Amino acid sequence: MKYSSEYQEEYILTSGEIIELRLVRPEDKPAFVSGLELCSPLTIYNRFMGAKPRFSESDLKYLTEADPADHVAIVGFRESDLVAVGRAIRYARRPDAADFGLIVADCCQRQGIGAFLLKRLAEALTERDIRYMCGEMFSTNSAMFRVVDDMPYITDWVLDGSVASFEIDLSSPKLG
Ligand SMILES: CC(C)(COP(=O)(O)OP(=O)(O)OC[C@H]1O[C@@H](n2cnc3c(N)ncnc32)[C@H](O)[C@@H]1OP(=O)(O)O)[C@@H](O)C(=O)NCCC(=O)NCCS
């Protein structure tokens, strides 16, 4: 399996800075705390669909001590700063589908890392026999809309007021 504790790769931002990617580890807890401080209120609001002023001890345990068979979190570090996280969690009642979320710290946005992480997550889920990547976002979130829409798979969208839900079918490549 490629996306295991051995997984490690570099992504180079358009600025030339190097982001080291790997799966999350329990010792990343302090990086999650300081990483939140690198994100603007709007970035946090869009990711958590609400204010998230700080992580509790149980949040940190959940976020960093995941069982990688069902909970994949790829973290991106710029030196010691945690600047990107892509996370997907298999639904207990629907084992062929996972809920996923992405966050990139403001300093590193619009440099390709979000789209790259989403593709890597899709590969990690396929390895785990997960076919559908599901998520929710505010319908005003044009960045996330663009990142999902750029994926080479058919995606179902449901708009419900201010919230858009989507399901990417990893076994249905877009034609053309
Ligand atoms: C959504 C998010 C993860 C995108 O990450 P990113 O690294 O900035 O995105 P990328 O640089 O990979 O951009 C991918 C595409 O989206 C476009 N894009 C990125 N930010 C955009 C913005 N604010 N407005 C419009 N388009 C945008 C890019 O131009 C690019 O398009 P292209 O491939 O045609 O050039 C990031 O903006 C973020 O963390 N937002 C806050 C959290 C969030 O909204 N999460 C989603 C809900 S879980």
The ligand as an SDF file (V2000), in Angstrom:
LIG
                    3D

 48 50  0  0  0  0  0  0  0  0999 V2000
  -10.1600   25.0480   -0.9230 C   0  0  0  0  0  0  0  0  0  0  0  0
   -8.6640   25.0490   -0.6770 C   0  0  0  0  0  0  0  0  0  0  0  0
   -8.2920   23.7580    0.0400 C   0  0  0  0  0  0  0  0  0  0  0  0
   -7.9610   25.0930   -2.0420 C   0  0  0  0  0  0  0  0  0  0  0  0
   -6.5790   24.9260   -1.8130 O   0  0  0  0  0  0  0  0  0  0  0  0
   -5.4960   25.6740   -2.7120 P   0  0  0  0  0  0  0  0  0  0  0  0
   -4.2010   25.0370   -2.4580 O   0  0  0  0  0  0  0  0  0  0  0  0
   -5.6000   27.1360   -2.4800 O   0  0  0  0  0  0  0  0  0  0  0  0
   -6.0220   25.3520   -4.1880 O   0  0  0  0  0  0  0  0  0  0  0  0
   -5.1510   25.1860   -5.5130 P   0  0  0  0  0  0  0  0  0  0  0  0
   -4.0410   26.1850   -5.5130 O   0  0  0  0  0  0  0  0  0  0  0  0
   -4.7830   23.7620   -5.6660 O   0  0  0  0  0  0  0  0  0  0  0  0
   -6.1550   25.6190   -6.6190 O   0  0  0  0  0  0  0  0  0  0  0  0
   -6.8970   24.6950   -7.3860 C   0  0  0  0  0  0  0  0  0  0  0  0
   -7.7850   25.4780   -8.3510 C   0  0  0  0  0  0  0  0  0  0  0  0
   -8.6930   26.2920   -7.6120 O   0  0  0  0  0  0  0  0  0  0  0  0
   -8.5420   27.6380   -7.9910 C   0  0  0  0  0  0  0  0  0  0  0  0
   -8.6830   28.4800   -6.8010 N   0  0  0  0  0  0  0  0  0  0  0  0
   -7.9670   28.3880   -5.6720 C   0  0  0  0  0  0  0  0  0  0  0  0
   -8.3710   29.3410   -4.8010 N   0  0  0  0  0  0  0  0  0  0  0  0
   -9.3640   30.0160   -5.4260 C   0  0  0  0  0  0  0  0  0  0  0  0
  -10.1900   31.1120   -5.0400 C   0  0  0  0  0  0  0  0  0  0  0  0
  -10.0740   31.6770   -3.8310 N   0  0  0  0  0  0  0  0  0  0  0  0
  -11.1130   31.5360   -5.9190 N   0  0  0  0  0  0  0  0  0  0  0  0
  -11.2520   30.9660   -7.1290 C   0  0  0  0  0  0  0  0  0  0  0  0
  -10.4970   29.9140   -7.5520 N   0  0  0  0  0  0  0  0  0  0  0  0
   -9.5720   29.4570   -6.7100 C   0  0  0  0  0  0  0  0  0  0  0  0
   -7.1390   27.7570   -8.5270 C   0  0  0  0  0  0  0  0  0  0  0  0
   -7.0070   28.8340   -9.4290 O   0  0  0  0  0  0  0  0  0  0  0  0
   -6.9690   26.4330   -9.2050 C   0  0  0  0  0  0  0  0  0  0  0  0
   -7.5800   26.4450  -10.4750 O   0  0  0  0  0  0  0  0  0  0  0  0
   -6.7740   26.0240  -11.7710 P   0  0  0  0  0  0  0  0  0  0  0  0
   -6.3390   24.6000  -11.4970 O   0  0  0  0  0  0  0  0  0  0  0  0
   -7.7490   26.1290  -12.8550 O   0  0  0  0  0  0  0  0  0  0  0  0
   -5.6260   26.9610  -11.8270 O   0  0  0  0  0  0  0  0  0  0  0  0
   -8.1960   26.2960    0.1290 C   0  0  0  0  0  0  0  0  0  0  0  0
   -8.6630   27.4580   -0.5130 O   0  0  0  0  0  0  0  0  0  0  0  0
   -8.6840   26.2820    1.5630 C   0  0  0  0  0  0  0  0  0  0  0  0
   -8.0430   25.7250    2.4460 O   0  0  0  0  0  0  0  0  0  0  0  0
   -9.8400   26.9040    1.8220 N   0  0  0  0  0  0  0  0  0  0  0  0
  -10.3790   26.9550    3.1810 C   0  0  0  0  0  0  0  0  0  0  0  0
  -10.8750   25.5950    3.6470 C   0  0  0  0  0  0  0  0  0  0  0  0
  -11.9590   25.0650    2.7350 C   0  0  0  0  0  0  0  0  0  0  0  0
  -12.7210   25.8030    2.1340 O   0  0  0  0  0  0  0  0  0  0  0  0
  -12.0470   23.7320    2.6490 N   0  0  0  0  0  0  0  0  0  0  0  0
  -13.0660   23.1270    1.8340 C   0  0  0  0  0  0  0  0  0  0  0  0
  -14.1820   22.5580    2.6340 C   0  0  0  0  0  0  0  0  0  0  0  0
  -13.6740   21.0690    3.4130 S   0  0  0  0  0  0  0  0  0  0  0  0
  1  2  1  0
  2  3  1  0
  2  4  1  0
  2 36  1  0
  4  5  1  0
  5  6  1  0
  6  7  2  0
  6  8  1  0
  6  9  1  0
  9 10  1  0
 10 11  2  0
 10 12  1  0
 10 13  1  0
 13 14  1  0
 14 15  1  0
 15 16  1  0
 15 30  1  0
 16 17  1  0
 17 18  1  0
 17 28  1  0
 18 19  1  0
 18 27  1  0
 19 20  2  0
 20 21  1  0
 21 22  1  0
 21 27  2  0
 22 23  1  0
 22 24  2  0
 24 25  1  0
 25 26  2  0
 26 27  1  0
 28 29  1  0
 28 30  1  0
 30 31  1  0
 31 32  1  0
 32 33  2  0
 32 34  1  0
 32 35  1  0
 36 37  1  0
 36 38  1  0
 38 39  2  0
 38 40  1  0
 40 41  1  0
 41 42  1  0
 42 43  1  0
 43 44  2  0
 43 45  1  0
 45 46  1  0
 46 47  1  0
 47 48  1  0
M  END
$$$$
